[in-house]
């Protein structure tokens, strides 16, 4: 905050993000003894904040605490969903298939009446309701083609995700199919293992049986000699 005022006066044309980046670079280059007063001040601010939060929470009613907890959980869920969406985009997940109305709206959005997006959407929705069946059929066919495109791209993408060990990113129905297929694929290996085990047991039993038969034969010979 101290440096931001100084740098803003020195470089008035720089954006706030550029000034912040420049301050960050300067902070990293500072020696520890120069950083020390700022670190002490930050720790004091943090402790003061914790004390204020405790006083605030102590004065909350059970209902208010419950509401705040629900709000925090909702924010965390929203943040988690946003992170996953960004990850899927970075991993190259194909765009969802558009329905007929979405395709119609994307083509006519700029020319639709209304200043705000909500007004344009309502106008296009009304236009779609009175659109001729023959023209509407064109968009329905485009939506069907886009659905085929999406399924083909998703199949290829999900195969790649399975190969790199990111099965958690594929669709739930595909994960369930994969779980059902795995026991079938592993079946012959298990059977083979069982077969080997039974063979080894048979060999072991023969080895055990051979000495017993030898002892019996020697016993018969000795009795005969007597």
Residue, then its C-alpha position, 0 to 999 in steps of 0.5 A: x500500500x505504501x509503494x502503490x501511492x508512490x508508483x502511481x504518482x511516478x507512473x500514472x499511465x500504468x494499470x493497477x495490475x501492472x503496478x501490483x506486479x512491479x511492487x511484487x517484484x521489488x518485494x522479492x528483491x528486498x533484504x530481510x531486515x527491510x521486510x521485517x517491519x512489514x512482517x511484524x505489522x502484518x502479524x499484528x493486523x492478523x492477530x487483531x482480525x482474529x480477536x475481532x472475529x471471535x468477538x463477532x461470532x460470540x454475539x451471533x445467535x445459533x440461527x445466525x451461525x447456522x445461516x452463515x455456515x450454510x452460506x460458507x458451504x455454498x460459496x465453497x461449493x461454487x468455488x469448487x465447481x468453478x475450479x473444476x470447470x476451469x480444469x475441464x477447459x484446460x484439459x480440452x473438454x469438448x463444448x456441449x451440444x447446443x439445442x435448436x433454440x441456442x443455435x437460433x439465438x446465437x445467429x440472431x442475438x446481435x439483431x434482436x430488439x432490446x438494449x440489455x441481454x435479458x431483453x434480447x433473450x425475451x425477444x428471441x424467445x418470442x420470435x422462436x415461438x412464432x417461427x415457421x415449422x420449416x425454418x424451425x426444422x433447419x435449426x432442429x437438424x443443426x442441433x442433431x448434427x451438433x449432438x453427433x459432433x459432441x458425442x464423437x468428440x467426447x468419446x475421443x476425449x474420454x479415451x484420452x482421459x482414461x489413458x492418462x489416469x484422469x477417469x475422475x473427469x469423464x462422465x458418470x455413466x462412462x465411469x459406471x460402464x468402465x467399472x462394469x467392464x473391468x471385472x470382465x477384462x480381468x476375468x481370464x487373468x484371475x482364472x489363469x491364476x487359479x489354474x496355476x494354483x491348482x496345478x501347483x497344488x497337484x504337484x505338491x500333493x504328488x511330491x507328498x504322496x511319492x515318499x509315502x508310497x516309497x515307505x510303504x514299498x520298503x515296509x512290504x519288502x522288509x516284511x517279505x524278507x523276514 
